[in-house]
Amino acid sequence: MSGTSERMLERDEQTTLWLRDNQINSIRSQIPEAGKLGPEDCQECGNDIPMGRRQHGYDLCVECASVREVMERG
Ligand SMILES: [Zn+2]
């Protein structure tokens, strides 16, 4: 046994691990950040919140948001 083939095997293993990590990273980068999206349903009336609003982190539907806006203005 010279040990050469053993060392090559070790290097192959590291390459495989490196490739695996790279694949995991590329898969992870496709998933949107957790907590970025708002809830699916309005916290006030339970209506569906449009994806456009959820992407901005809103937790109220358009109606409830405008009602709250009016209330906050007094
Ligand atoms: Zn609502």
N, CA, C, O and the ligand as a Tripos MOL2 file, in Angstrom:
@<TRIPOS>MOLECULE
protein
  297   295    75     0     0
PROTEIN
NO_CHARGES

@<TRIPOS>ATOM
      1 N           0.8500   -1.2180    0.0000 N.3       1 MET1
      2 CA          0.0000    0.0000    0.0000 C.3       1 MET1
      3 C           0.8750    1.2550    0.0000 C.2       1 MET1
      4 O           1.6400    1.4760    0.9390 O.2       1 MET1
      5 N           0.7710    2.0420   -1.0030 N.am      2 SER2
      6 CA          1.5420    3.2810   -1.0660 C.3       2 SER2
      7 C           0.7650    4.4280   -0.4230 C.2       2 SER2
      8 O           1.3680    5.3870    0.0570 O.2       2 SER2
      9 N          -0.5480    4.3400   -0.4070 N.am      3 GLY3
     10 CA         -1.3620    5.3770    0.2130 C.3       3 GLY3
     11 C          -1.8430    6.4200   -0.7730 C.2       3 GLY3
     12 O          -2.6160    7.3120   -0.4250 O.2       3 GLY3
     13 N          -1.3790    6.3010   -2.0100 N.am      4 THR4
     14 CA         -1.7420    7.3090   -3.0130 C.3       4 THR4
     15 C          -3.2400    7.2620   -3.3280 C.2       4 THR4
     16 O          -3.9200    8.2870   -3.3690 O.2       4 THR4
     17 N          -3.7350    6.0230   -3.5510 N.am      5 SER5
     18 CA         -5.1470    5.8970   -3.9130 C.3       5 SER5
     19 C          -6.0380    6.3620   -2.7640 C.2       5 SER5
     20 O          -7.1240    6.9030   -2.9720 O.2       5 SER5
     21 N          -5.5510    6.1380   -1.5610 N.am      6 GLU6
     22 CA         -6.3230    6.5490   -0.3930 C.3       6 GLU6
     23 C          -6.4780    8.0720   -0.3470 C.2       6 GLU6
     24 O          -7.5470    8.6060   -0.0520 O.2       6 GLU6
     25 N          -5.3500    8.7580   -0.6570 N.am      7 ARG7
     26 CA         -5.3750   10.2130   -0.6470 C.3       7 ARG7
     27 C          -6.3070   10.7630   -1.7310 C.2       7 ARG7
     28 O          -6.9860   11.7710   -1.5370 O.2       7 ARG7
     29 N          -6.3200   10.0670   -2.8840 N.am      8 MET8
     30 CA         -7.1830   10.5150   -3.9790 C.3       8 MET8
     31 C          -8.6490   10.3570   -3.6020 C.2       8 MET8
     32 O          -9.4950   11.1870   -3.9320 O.2       8 MET8
     33 N          -8.9180    9.2600   -2.8970 N.am      9 LEU9
     34 CA        -10.2900    9.0390   -2.4530 C.3       9 LEU9
     35 C         -10.7380   10.1680   -1.5290 C.2       9 LEU9
     36 O         -11.8620   10.6630   -1.6130 O.2       9 LEU9
     37 N          -9.8210   10.5570   -0.6470 N.am     10 GLU10
     38 CA        -10.1330   11.6160    0.3050 C.3      10 GLU10
     39 C         -10.4700   12.9180   -0.4170 C.2      10 GLU10
     40 O         -11.3970   13.6380   -0.0480 O.2      10 GLU10
     41 N          -9.6760   13.1950   -1.4690 N.am     11 ARG11
     42 CA         -9.9000   14.4170   -2.2320 C.3      11 ARG11
     43 C         -11.2520   14.3580   -2.9460 C.2      11 ARG11
     44 O         -11.9750   15.3520   -3.0130 O.2      11 ARG11
     45 N         -11.5810   13.1720   -3.4790 N.am     12 ASP12
     46 CA        -12.8740   13.0140   -4.1450 C.3      12 ASP12
     47 C         -14.0120   13.2760   -3.1790 C.2      12 ASP12
     48 O         -15.0260   13.8870   -3.5190 O.2      12 ASP12
     49 N         -13.8090   12.7930   -1.9620 N.am     13 GLU13
     50 CA        -14.8560   12.9650   -0.9600 C.3      13 GLU13
     51 C         -15.0780   14.4420   -0.6620 C.2      13 GLU13
     52 O         -16.2120   14.9020   -0.5240 O.2      13 GLU13
     53 N         -13.9580   15.1840   -0.5640 N.am     14 GLN14
     54 CA        -14.0680   16.6090   -0.2850 C.3      14 GLN14
     55 C         -14.7540   17.3390   -1.4320 C.2      14 GLN14
     56 O         -15.5470   18.2550   -1.2150 O.2      14 GLN14
     57 N         -14.4320   16.9150   -2.6730 N.am     15 THR15
     58 CA        -15.0730   17.5380   -3.8310 C.3      15 THR15
     59 C         -16.5740   17.2790   -3.8010 C.2      15 THR15
     60 O         -17.3790   18.1660   -4.0840 O.2      15 THR15
     61 N         -16.9360   16.0390   -3.4510 N.am     16 THR16
     62 CA        -18.3560   15.7020   -3.3860 C.3      16 THR16
     63 C         -19.0570   16.5430   -2.3320 C.2      16 THR16
     64 O         -20.1570   17.0440   -2.5650 O.2      16 THR16
     65 N         -18.4220   16.7010   -1.1670 N.am     17 LEU17
     66 CA        -19.0020   17.5160   -0.1040 C.3      17 LEU17
     67 C         -19.1520   18.9680   -0.5480 C.2      17 LEU17
     68 O         -20.1570   19.6210   -0.2640 O.2      17 LEU17
     69 N         -18.1230   19.4620   -1.2540 N.am     18 TRP18
     70 CA        -18.1430   20.8500   -1.7300 C.3      18 TRP18
     71 C         -19.2800   21.0420   -2.7180 C.2      18 TRP18
     72 O         -20.0050   22.0350   -2.6610 O.2      18 TRP18
     73 N         -19.4340   20.0640   -3.6420 N.am     19 LEU19
     74 CA        -20.5150   20.1480   -4.6220 C.3      19 LEU19
     75 C         -21.8670   20.1060   -3.9360 C.2      19 LEU19
     76 O         -22.7930   20.8210   -4.3180 O.2      19 LEU19
     77 N         -21.9710   19.2560   -2.9130 N.am     20 ARG20
     78 CA        -23.2360   19.1190   -2.1910 C.3      20 ARG20
     79 C         -23.5870   20.4350   -1.4950 C.2      20 ARG20
     80 O         -24.7340   20.8790   -1.5340 O.2      20 ARG20
     81 N         -22.5880   21.0550   -0.8570 N.am     21 ASP21
     82 CA        -22.8270   22.3320   -0.1860 C.3      21 ASP21
     83 C         -23.2610   23.3940   -1.1830 C.2      21 ASP21
     84 O         -24.1470   24.2010   -0.9020 O.2      21 ASP21
     85 N         -22.6290   23.3860   -2.3440 N.am     22 ASN22
     86 CA        -22.9820   24.3590   -3.3740 C.3      22 ASN22
     87 C         -24.4190   24.1790   -3.8340 C.2      22 ASN22
     88 O         -25.1430   25.1510   -4.0520 O.2      22 ASN22
     89 N         -24.8260   22.9100   -3.9780 N.am     23 GLN23
     90 CA        -26.1990   22.6380   -4.4110 C.3      23 GLN23
     91 C         -27.1810   23.1160   -3.3590 C.2      23 GLN23
     92 O         -28.2080   23.7090   -3.6890 O.2      23 GLN23
     93 N         -26.8710   22.8630   -2.0930 N.am     24 ILE24
     94 CA        -27.7510   23.2840   -1.0090 C.3      24 ILE24
     95 C         -27.8750   24.8110   -1.0100 C.2      24 ILE24
     96 O         -28.9680   25.3540   -0.8440 O.2      24 ILE24
     97 N         -26.7350   25.5000   -1.1990 N.am     25 ASN25
     98 CA        -26.7540   26.9550   -1.2150 C.3      25 ASN25
     99 C         -27.5950   27.4950   -2.3570 C.2      25 ASN25
    100 O         -28.3360   28.4610   -2.1760 O.2      25 ASN25
    101 N         -27.4910   26.8820   -3.5370 N.am     26 SER26
    102 CA        -28.2510   27.3930   -4.6770 C.3      26 SER26
    103 C         -29.7340   27.1220   -4.4840 C.2      26 SER26
    104 O         -30.5690   27.9070   -4.9320 O.2      26 SER26
    105 N         -30.0730   26.0150   -3.8190 N.am     27 ILE27
    106 CA        -31.4860   25.7350   -3.5450 C.3      27 ILE27
    107 C         -32.0050   26.7510   -2.5280 C.2      27 ILE27
    108 O         -33.1050   27.2840   -2.6740 O.2      27 ILE27
    109 N         -31.1980   27.0120   -1.4940 N.am     28 ARG28
    110 CA        -31.6100   27.9550   -0.4570 C.3      28 ARG28
    111 C         -31.8310   29.3550   -1.0210 C.2      28 ARG28
    112 O         -32.7410   30.0600   -0.5870 O.2      28 ARG28
    113 N         -31.0010   29.7640   -1.9890 N.am     29 SER29
    114 CA        -31.1020   31.1230   -2.5090 C.3      29 SER29
    115 C         -32.3810   31.3290   -3.3020 C.2      29 SER29
    116 O         -32.7750   32.4650   -3.5640 O.2      29 SER29
    117 N         -33.0460   30.2140   -3.6950 N.am     30 GLN30
    118 CA        -34.2940   30.3440   -4.4420 C.3      30 GLN30
    119 C         -35.4870   30.5040   -3.5070 C.2      30 GLN30
    120 O         -36.5590   30.9300   -3.9380 O.2      30 GLN30
    121 N         -35.3140   30.1700   -2.2410 N.am     31 ILE31
    122 CA        -36.4080   30.2800   -1.2850 C.3      31 ILE31
    123 C         -36.4280   31.7020   -0.7200 C.2      31 ILE31
    124 O         -35.4080   32.1770   -0.2210 O.2      31 ILE31
    125 N         -37.5760   32.3900   -0.7900 N.am     32 PRO32
    126 CA        -37.6290   33.7370   -0.2180 C.3      32 PRO32
    127 C         -37.3650   33.7250    1.2790 C.2      32 PRO32
    128 O         -37.6460   32.7430    1.9660 O.2      32 PRO32
    129 N         -36.8290   34.8160    1.7680 N.am     33 GLU33
    130 CA        -36.4920   34.9180    3.1800 C.3      33 GLU33
    131 C         -37.7200   34.7110    4.0550 C.2      33 GLU33
    132 O         -38.7900   35.2540    3.7820 O.2      33 GLU33
    133 N         -37.5550   33.9250    5.1010 N.am     34 ALA34
    134 CA        -38.6670   33.6880    6.0160 C.3      34 ALA34
    135 C         -39.0070   34.9730    6.7550 C.2      34 ALA34
    136 O         -38.1160   35.7300    7.1410 O.2      34 ALA34
    137 N         -40.2910   35.2150    6.9500 N.am     35 GLY35
    138 CA        -40.7030   36.4010    7.6870 C.3      35 GLY35
    139 C         -40.8110   37.6280    6.8070 C.2      35 GLY35
    140 O         -41.1910   38.6980    7.2800 O.2      35 GLY35
    141 N         -40.4820   37.4880    5.5390 N.am     36 LYS36
    142 CA        -40.5430   38.6340    4.6360 C.3      36 LYS36
    143 C         -41.9760   38.8770    4.1800 C.2      36 LYS36
    144 O         -42.4120   40.0200    4.0420 O.2      36 LYS36
    145 N         -42.7080   37.7760    3.9450 N.am     37 LEU37
    146 CA        -44.0810   37.8730    3.4730 C.3      37 LEU37
    147 C         -45.0370   38.1260    4.6360 C.2      37 LEU37
    148 O         -44.8220   37.6470    5.7490 O.2      37 LEU37
    149 N         -46.0900   38.8840    4.3570 N.am     38 GLY38
    150 CA        -47.1430   39.0660    5.3400 C.3      38 GLY38
    151 C         -48.0080   37.8170    5.3920 C.2      38 GLY38
    152 O         -47.8240   36.9060    4.5850 O.2      38 GLY38
    153 N         -48.9570   37.7600    6.3360 N.am     39 PRO39
    154 CA        -49.8260   36.5790    6.4690 C.3      39 PRO39
    155 C         -50.7700   36.4440    5.2810 C.2      39 PRO39
    156 O         -51.0460   37.4140    4.5750 O.2      39 PRO39
    157 N         -51.2660   35.2060    5.0700 N.am     40 GLU40
    158 CA        -52.1770   34.9590    3.9540 C.3      40 GLU40
    159 C         -53.5110   35.6450    4.1690 C.2      40 GLU40
    160 O         -54.1440   36.0970    3.2150 O.2      40 GLU40
    161 N         -53.9400   35.7230    5.4210 N.am     41 ASP41
    162 CA        -55.2560   36.2760    5.7260 C.3      41 ASP41
    163 C         -55.1330   37.5810    6.4960 C.2      41 ASP41
    164 O         -54.1990   37.7800    7.2720 O.2      41 ASP41
    165 N         -56.1020   38.4700    6.2620 N.am     42 CYS42
    166 CA        -56.1590   39.7460    6.9640 C.3      42 CYS42
    167 C         -56.3110   39.5180    8.4720 C.2      42 CYS42
    168 O         -57.1360   38.7080    8.8970 O.2      42 CYS42
    169 N         -55.5330   40.2170    9.2620 N.am     43 GLN43
    170 CA        -55.5790   40.0440   10.7090 C.3      43 GLN43
    171 C         -56.8550   40.6390   11.2980 C.2      43 GLN43
    172 O         -57.1800   40.3760   12.4560 O.2      43 GLN43
    173 N         -57.5710   41.4260   10.5260 N.am     44 GLU44
    174 CA        -58.7650   42.0960   11.0180 C.3      44 GLU44
    175 C         -60.0380   41.3290   10.6360 C.2      44 GLU44
    176 O         -60.8710   41.0470   11.4970 O.2      44 GLU44
    177 N         -60.1900   40.9940    9.3610 N.am     45 CYS45
    178 CA        -61.4400   40.3800    8.8950 C.3      45 CYS45
    179 C         -61.2350   38.9770    8.3300 C.2      45 CYS45
    180 O         -62.2150   38.2800    8.0680 O.2      45 CYS45
    181 N         -60.0040   38.5470    8.1360 N.am     46 GLY46
    182 CA        -59.7520   37.1900    7.6610 C.3      46 GLY46
    183 C         -59.8290   37.0390    6.1530 C.2      46 GLY46
    184 O         -59.7170   35.9270    5.6370 O.2      46 GLY46
    185 N         -60.0200   38.1470    5.4350 N.am     47 ASN47
    186 CA        -60.0170   38.0670    3.9720 C.3      47 ASN47
    187 C         -58.6190   37.7520    3.4500 C.2      47 ASN47
    188 O         -57.6130   37.9860    4.1200 O.2      47 ASN47
    189 N         -58.5880   37.2140    2.2300 N.am     48 ASP48
    190 CA        -57.2820   36.9710    1.5990 C.3      48 ASP48
    191 C         -56.5730   38.2960    1.3460 C.2      48 ASP48
    192 O         -57.1810   39.2700    0.9040 O.2      48 ASP48
    193 N         -55.2820   38.3100    1.6340 N.am     49 ILE49
    194 CA        -54.4810   39.4870    1.3270 C.3      49 ILE49
    195 C         -53.7800   39.2480   -0.0090 C.2      49 ILE49
    196 O         -53.1130   38.2270   -0.1770 O.2      49 ILE49
    197 N         -53.9190   40.1790   -0.9660 N.am     50 PRO50
    198 CA        -53.2440   39.9980   -2.2570 C.3      50 PRO50
    199 C         -51.7370   39.8530   -2.0750 C.2      50 PRO50
    200 O         -51.1400   40.4900   -1.2070 O.2      50 PRO50
    201 N         -51.1220   38.9940   -2.9190 N.am     51 MET51
    202 CA        -49.6880   38.7210   -2.8070 C.3      51 MET51
    203 C         -48.8730   40.0130   -2.8610 C.2      51 MET51
    204 O         -47.8550   40.1440   -2.1810 O.2      51 MET51
    205 N         -49.3310   40.9610   -3.6740 N.am     52 GLY52
    206 CA        -48.6150   42.2270   -3.7860 C.3      52 GLY52
    207 C         -48.4890   42.9250   -2.4450 C.2      52 GLY52
    208 O         -47.4500   43.5130   -2.1410 O.2      52 GLY52
    209 N         -49.5430   42.8640   -1.6400 N.am     53 ARG53
    210 CA        -49.5070   43.4860   -0.3070 C.3      53 ARG53
    211 C         -48.6610   42.6640    0.6560 C.2      53 ARG53
    212 O         -47.8920   43.2100    1.4470 O.2      53 ARG53
    213 N         -48.8170   41.3230    0.5760 N.am     54 ARG54
    214 CA        -48.0520   40.4380    1.4740 C.3      54 ARG54
    215 C         -46.5580   40.6470    1.2740 C.2      54 ARG54
    216 O         -45.7790   40.6060    2.2260 O.2      54 ARG54
    217 N         -46.1660   40.8730    0.0180 N.am     55 GLN55
    218 CA        -44.7350   41.0480   -0.2740 C.3      55 GLN55
    219 C         -44.2030   42.3240    0.3490 C.2      55 GLN55
    220 O         -42.9940   42.4700    0.5330 O.2      55 GLN55
    221 N         -45.0910   43.2450    0.6760 N.am     56 HIS56
    222 CA        -44.6660   44.4670    1.3540 C.3      56 HIS56
    223 C         -44.7980   44.3310    2.8680 C.2      56 HIS56
    224 O         -44.5210   45.2670    3.6180 O.2      56 HIS56
    225 N         -45.2300   43.1410    3.3020 N.am     57 GLY57
    226 CA        -45.2860   42.8750    4.7270 C.3      57 GLY57
    227 C         -46.5670   43.3390    5.3960 C.2      57 GLY57
    228 O         -46.6400   43.3680    6.6250 O.2      57 GLY57
    229 N         -47.5880   43.7060    4.6120 N.am     58 TYR58
    230 CA        -48.8640   44.1360    5.2040 C.3      58 TYR58
    231 C         -49.5660   42.9540    5.8550 C.2      58 TYR58
    232 O         -49.4760   41.8300    5.3620 O.2      58 TYR58
    233 N         -50.2590   43.1950    6.9510 N.am     59 ASP59
    234 CA        -51.0290   42.1180    7.5730 C.3      59 ASP59
    235 C         -52.5230   42.4350    7.5620 C.2      59 ASP59
    236 O         -53.3060   41.7600    8.2310 O.2      59 ASP59
    237 N         -52.9180   43.4530    6.8100 N.am     60 LEU60
    238 CA        -54.3300   43.8050    6.6610 C.3      60 LEU60
    239 C         -54.6850   43.8640    5.1780 C.2      60 LEU60
    240 O         -53.8390   44.1890    4.3460 O.2      60 LEU60
    241 N         -55.9610   43.5430    4.8440 N.am     61 CYS61
    242 CA        -56.4080   43.6850    3.4720 C.3      61 CYS61
    243 C         -56.5680   45.1810    3.1520 C.2      61 CYS61
    244 O         -56.4360   46.0350    4.0290 O.2      61 CYS61
    245 N         -56.8520   45.4720    1.8850 N.am     62 VAL62
    246 CA        -56.9430   46.8720    1.4520 C.3      62 VAL62
    247 C         -58.0330   47.6020    2.2450 C.2      62 VAL62
    248 O         -57.8260   48.7230    2.7110 O.2      62 VAL62
    249 N         -59.1960   46.9530    2.3910 N.am     63 GLU63
    250 CA        -60.3210   47.5810    3.0910 C.3      63 GLU63
    251 C         -59.9550   47.9310    4.5350 C.2      63 GLU63
    252 O         -60.1170   49.0720    4.9660 O.2      63 GLU63
    253 N         -59.4650   46.9490    5.2670 N.am     64 CYS64
    254 CA        -59.1500   47.1670    6.6760 C.3      64 CYS64
    255 C         -58.0280   48.1850    6.8360 C.2      64 CYS64
    256 O         -58.0240   48.9700    7.7840 O.2      64 CYS64
    257 N         -57.0840   48.1680    5.9120 N.am     65 ALA65
    258 CA        -55.9830   49.1250    5.9920 C.3      65 ALA65
    259 C         -56.5160   50.5360    5.8240 C.2      65 ALA65
    260 O         -56.0740   51.4530    6.5170 O.2      65 ALA65
    261 N         -57.4780   50.7230    4.8950 N.am     66 SER66
    262 CA        -58.0120   52.0660    4.6810 C.3      66 SER66
    263 C         -58.8930   52.4740    5.8520 C.2      66 SER66
    264 O         -58.9130   53.6460    6.2280 O.2      66 SER66
    265 N         -59.6280   51.5190    6.4420 N.am     67 VAL67
    266 CA        -60.4280   51.8160    7.6250 C.3      67 VAL67
    267 C         -59.5160   52.2520    8.7670 C.2      67 VAL67
    268 O         -59.7930   53.2390    9.4490 O.2      67 VAL67
    269 N         -58.4360   51.5160    8.9700 N.am     68 ARG68
    270 CA        -57.4990   51.8420   10.0560 C.3      68 ARG68
    271 C         -56.8760   53.2250    9.8170 C.2      68 ARG68
    272 O         -56.6780   54.0050   10.7490 O.2      68 ARG68
    273 N         -56.5790   53.5000    8.5660 N.am     69 GLU69
    274 CA        -55.9810   54.7860    8.2180 C.3      69 GLU69
    275 C         -56.9070   55.9270    8.6110 C.2      69 GLU69
    276 O         -56.4760   56.9300    9.1800 O.2      69 GLU69
    277 N         -58.2080   55.7540    8.2930 N.am     70 VAL70
    278 CA        -59.2070   56.7720    8.6250 C.3      70 VAL70
    279 C         -59.3000   56.9180   10.1440 C.2      70 VAL70
    280 O         -59.3670   58.0320   10.6620 O.2      70 VAL70
    281 N         -59.3050   55.7660   10.8660 N.am     71 MET71
    282 CA        -59.4150   55.7970   12.3300 C.3      71 MET71
    283 C         -58.1990   56.5020   12.9480 C.2      71 MET71
    284 O         -58.3220   57.2720   13.9010 O.2      71 MET71
    285 N         -57.0280   56.2140   12.3780 N.am     72 GLU72
    286 CA        -55.8070   56.8200   12.9380 C.3      72 GLU72
    287 C         -55.7630   58.3130   12.7080 C.2      72 GLU72
    288 O         -55.1810   59.0630   13.4910 O.2      72 GLU72
    289 N         -56.3910   58.7380   11.6130 N.am     73 ARG73
    290 CA        -56.4390   60.1810   11.3400 C.3      73 ARG73
    291 C         -57.4350   60.8640   12.2870 C.2      73 ARG73
    292 O         -57.3760   62.0720   12.5200 O.2      73 ARG73
    293 N         -58.3600   60.0370   12.8300 N.am     74 GLY74
    294 CA        -59.3570   60.5800   13.7420 C.3      74 GLY74
    295 C         -60.5700   61.0060   12.9700 C.2      74 GLY74
    296 O         -61.5350   61.4940   13.5580 O.2      74 GLY74
    297 ZN        -59.5050   42.9380    6.2550 Zn       75 ZN75
@<TRIPOS>BOND
     1     1     2 1
     2     2     3 1
     3     3     4 2
     4     3     5 am
     5     5     6 1
     6     6     7 1
     7     7     8 2
     8     7     9 am
     9     9    10 1
    10    10    11 1
    11    11    12 2
    12    11    13 am
    13    13    14 1
    14    14    15 1
    15    15    16 2
    16    15    17 am
    17    17    18 1
    18    18    19 1
    19    19    20 2
    20    19    21 am
    21    21    22 1
    22    22    23 1
    23    23    24 2
    24    23    25 am
    25    25    26 1
    26    26    27 1
    27    27    28 2
    28    27    29 am
    29    29    30 1
    30    30    31 1
    31    31    32 2
    32    31    33 am
    33    33    34 1
    34    34    35 1
    35    35    36 2
    36    35    37 am
    37    37    38 1
    38    38    39 1
    39    39    40 2
    40    39    41 am
    41    41    42 1
    42    42    43 1
    43    43    44 2
    44    43    45 am
    45    45    46 1
    46    46    47 1
    47    47    48 2
    48    47    49 am
    49    49    50 1
    50    50    51 1
    51    51    52 2
    52    51    53 am
    53    53    54 1
    54    54    55 1
    55    55    56 2
    56    55    57 am
    57    57    58 1
    58    58    59 1
    59    59    60 2
    60    59    61 am
    61    61    62 1
    62    62    63 1
    63    63    64 2
    64    63    65 am
    65    65    66 1
    66    66    67 1
    67    67    68 2
    68    67    69 am
    69    69    70 1
    70    70    71 1
    71    71    72 2
    72    71    73 am
    73    73    74 1
    74    74    75 1
    75    75    76 2
    76    75    77 am
    77    77    78 1
    78    78    79 1
    79    79    80 2
    80    79    81 am
    81    81    82 1
    82    82    83 1
    83    83    84 2
    84    83    85 am
    85    85    86 1
    86    86    87 1
    87    87    88 2
    88    87    89 am
    89    89    90 1
    90    90    91 1
    91    91    92 2
    92    91    93 am
    93    93    94 1
    94    94    95 1
    95    95    96 2
    96    95    97 am
    97    97    98 1
    98    98    99 1
    99    99   100 2
   100    99   101 am
   101   101   102 1
   102   102   103 1
   103   103   104 2
   104   103   105 am
   105   105   106 1
   106   106   107 1
   107   107   108 2
   108   107   109 am
   109   109   110 1
   110   110   111 1
   111   111   112 2
   112   111   113 am
   113   113   114 1
   114   114   115 1
   115   115   116 2
   116   115   117 am
   117   117   118 1
   118   118   119 1
   119   119   120 2
   120   119   121 am
   121   121   122 1
   122   122   123 1
   123   123   124 2
   124   123   125 am
   125   125   126 1
   126   126   127 1
   127   127   128 2
   128   127   129 am
   129   129   130 1
   130   130   131 1
   131   131   132 2
   132   131   133 am
   133   133   134 1
   134   134   135 1
   135   135   136 2
   136   135   137 am
   137   137   138 1
   138   138   139 1
   139   139   140 2
   140   139   141 am
   141   141   142 1
   142   142   143 1
   143   143   144 2
   144   143   145 am
   145   145   146 1
   146   146   147 1
   147   147   148 2
   148   147   149 am
   149   149   150 1
   150   150   151 1
   151   151   152 2
   152   151   153 am
   153   153   154 1
   154   154   155 1
   155   155   156 2
   156   155   157 am
   157   157   158 1
   158   158   159 1
   159   159   160 2
   160   159   161 am
   161   161   162 1
   162   162   163 1
   163   163   164 2
   164   163   165 am
   165   165   166 1
   166   166   167 1
   167   167   168 2
   168   167   169 am
   169   169   170 1
   170   170   171 1
   171   171   172 2
   172   171   173 am
   173   173   174 1
   174   174   175 1
   175   175   176 2
   176   175   177 am
   177   177   178 1
   178   178   179 1
   179   179   180 2
   180   179   181 am
   181   181   182 1
   182   182   183 1
   183   183   184 2
   184   183   185 am
   185   185   186 1
   186   186   187 1
   187   187   188 2
   188   187   189 am
   189   189   190 1
   190   190   191 1
   191   191   192 2
   192   191   193 am
   193   193   194 1
   194   194   195 1
   195   195   196 2
   196   195   197 am
   197   197   198 1
   198   198   199 1
   199   199   200 2
   200   199   201 am
   201   201   202 1
   202   202   203 1
   203   203   204 2
   204   203   205 am
   205   205   206 1
   206   206   207 1
   207   207   208 2
   208   207   209 am
   209   209   210 1
   210   210   211 1
   211   211   212 2
   212   211   213 am
   213   213   214 1
   214   214   215 1
   215   215   216 2
   216   215   217 am
   217   217   218 1
   218   218   219 1
   219   219   220 2
   220   219   221 am
   221   221   222 1
   222   222   223 1
   223   223   224 2
   224   223   225 am
   225   225   226 1
   226   226   227 1
   227   227   228 2
   228   227   229 am
   229   229   230 1
   230   230   231 1
   231   231   232 2
   232   231   233 am
   233   233   234 1
   234   234   235 1
   235   235   236 2
   236   235   237 am
   237   237   238 1
   238   238   239 1
   239   239   240 2
   240   239   241 am
   241   241   242 1
   242   242   243 1
   243   243   244 2
   244   243   245 am
   245   245   246 1
   246   246   247 1
   247   247   248 2
   248   247   249 am
   249   249   250 1
   250   250   251 1
   251   251   252 2
   252   251   253 am
   253   253   254 1
   254   254   255 1
   255   255   256 2
   256   255   257 am
   257   257   258 1
   258   258   259 1
   259   259   260 2
   260   259   261 am
   261   261   262 1
   262   262   263 1
   263   263   264 2
   264   263   265 am
   265   265   266 1
   266   266   267 1
   267   267   268 2
   268   267   269 am
   269   269   270 1
   270   270   271 1
   271   271   272 2
   272   271   273 am
   273   273   274 1
   274   274   275 1
   275   275   276 2
   276   275   277 am
   277   277   278 1
   278   278   279 1
   279   279   280 2
   280   279   281 am
   281   281   282 1
   282   282   283 1
   283   283   284 2
   284   283   285 am
   285   285   286 1
   286   286   287 1
   287   287   288 2
   288   287   289 am
   289   289   290 1
   290   290   291 1
   291   291   292 2
   292   291   293 am
   293   293   294 1
   294   294   295 1
   295   295   296 2
@<TRIPOS>SUBSTRUCTURE
     1 MET1         2 RESIDUE 1 A MET
     2 SER2         6 RESIDUE 1 A SER
     3 GLY3        10 RESIDUE 1 A GLY
     4 THR4        14 RESIDUE 1 A THR
     5 SER5        18 RESIDUE 1 A SER
     6 GLU6        22 RESIDUE 1 A GLU
     7 ARG7        26 RESIDUE 1 A ARG
     8 MET8        30 RESIDUE 1 A MET
     9 LEU9        34 RESIDUE 1 A LEU
    10 GLU10       38 RESIDUE 1 A GLU
    11 ARG11       42 RESIDUE 1 A ARG
    12 ASP12       46 RESIDUE 1 A ASP
    13 GLU13       50 RESIDUE 1 A GLU
    14 GLN14       54 RESIDUE 1 A GLN
    15 THR15       58 RESIDUE 1 A THR
    16 THR16       62 RESIDUE 1 A THR
    17 LEU17       66 RESIDUE 1 A LEU
    18 TRP18       70 RESIDUE 1 A TRP
    19 LEU19       74 RESIDUE 1 A LEU
    20 ARG20       78 RESIDUE 1 A ARG
    21 ASP21       82 RESIDUE 1 A ASP
    22 ASN22       86 RESIDUE 1 A ASN
    23 GLN23       90 RESIDUE 1 A GLN
    24 ILE24       94 RESIDUE 1 A ILE
    25 ASN25       98 RESIDUE 1 A ASN
    26 SER26      102 RESIDUE 1 A SER
    27 ILE27      106 RESIDUE 1 A ILE
    28 ARG28      110 RESIDUE 1 A ARG
    29 SER29      114 RESIDUE 1 A SER
    30 GLN30      118 RESIDUE 1 A GLN
    31 ILE31      122 RESIDUE 1 A ILE
    32 PRO32      126 RESIDUE 1 A PRO
    33 GLU33      130 RESIDUE 1 A GLU
    34 ALA34      134 RESIDUE 1 A ALA
    35 GLY35      138 RESIDUE 1 A GLY
    36 LYS36      142 RESIDUE 1 A LYS
    37 LEU37      146 RESIDUE 1 A LEU
    38 GLY38      150 RESIDUE 1 A GLY
    39 PRO39      154 RESIDUE 1 A PRO
    40 GLU40      158 RESIDUE 1 A GLU
    41 ASP41      162 RESIDUE 1 A ASP
    42 CYS42      166 RESIDUE 1 A CYS
    43 GLN43      170 RESIDUE 1 A GLN
    44 GLU44      174 RESIDUE 1 A GLU
    45 CYS45      178 RESIDUE 1 A CYS
    46 GLY46      182 RESIDUE 1 A GLY
    47 ASN47      186 RESIDUE 1 A ASN
    48 ASP48      190 RESIDUE 1 A ASP
    49 ILE49      194 RESIDUE 1 A ILE
    50 PRO50      198 RESIDUE 1 A PRO
    51 MET51      202 RESIDUE 1 A MET
    52 GLY52      206 RESIDUE 1 A GLY
    53 ARG53      210 RESIDUE 1 A ARG
    54 ARG54      214 RESIDUE 1 A ARG
    55 GLN55      218 RESIDUE 1 A GLN
    56 HIS56      222 RESIDUE 1 A HIS
    57 GLY57      226 RESIDUE 1 A GLY
    58 TYR58      230 RESIDUE 1 A TYR
    59 ASP59      234 RESIDUE 1 A ASP
    60 LEU60      238 RESIDUE 1 A LEU
    61 CYS61      242 RESIDUE 1 A CYS
    62 VAL62      246 RESIDUE 1 A VAL
    63 GLU63      250 RESIDUE 1 A GLU
    64 CYS64      254 RESIDUE 1 A CYS
    65 ALA65      258 RESIDUE 1 A ALA
    66 SER66      262 RESIDUE 1 A SER
    67 VAL67      266 RESIDUE 1 A VAL
    68 ARG68      270 RESIDUE 1 A ARG
    69 GLU69      274 RESIDUE 1 A GLU
    70 VAL70      278 RESIDUE 1 A VAL
    71 MET71      282 RESIDUE 1 A MET
    72 GLU72      286 RESIDUE 1 A GLU
    73 ARG73      290 RESIDUE 1 A ARG
    74 GLY74      294 RESIDUE 1 A GLY
    75 ZN75       297 GROUP 0 **** ****
